[in-house]
């Protein structure tokens, strides 16, 4: 049976569209996550970035791979319902942690999050993948935007560097250029959300976000998880996150000492 936070219809929507809204997934953990984000911003990790040019207003901060050094993030991963919900949506008996991601847009940050798919940046592929994007402030205009069904496109979208706006990998017939979903009339899903709500979306779903023109912050916590069919793949350049020295080979499952198993229903964990 699905976890009580979701329905069978949510599971079917996720399979069909690659994106679904889960109300209240982290509702009991908002203050913990806010404390974790504050700690993260005060003590950035090695992958922290400021994503604005000098002439652009506001602040767009992001950082990732901090769950093992920021206690609040580890607490949420271990004590929330996210692994159970992920297992149901992915239809996987096994759920593995990939990484966490914090994105903060201060008031007056006009820059949008560029349209992109996560999968091409990663060294992992599989049908059973899922990201959860959860705002820690009420959002109306600065919410996540996802193109329904884009996880079924025949080719992935070429990843780009957000600040430099250059291609992440050499130009290749294996990728398509970044589309303009608004101009092309694509089926864009976006939701007005309260703190602790979460959008669940497949790694191959095209997504982005508007700038934050409100007079309040837009803090968001994102969590990337994997199912049992996910495997390591080689990319034509350095991935993001890079995880240097991982020593994995194509076709292998991700090593569990670096990427812990959060749930294994077959093992009764």
Secondary structure, DSSP 8 states (H G I E B T S, - for coil): ---TTS-HHHHHHHHHHSEEEETTTTGGGHHHHHHHHHHHHHS--TT-EE---TTS-S-EEEEE--TTT-HHHHHHHHHSSHHHHHHHHHT-SEEEEEEEEEEEE-TTB---EEEE-SGGGSSEE-SSEEEEEEESS-BSSSSEEEETTGGG-SSEE--B-TTT--BSS---TTEE----TTTTT--EEE--B-TT-EEEE-TTS-EEE--B-SSS-EEEEEEEEE-TT-EE---SS--SS--TT----TT----TTTS-EEEETTTT-
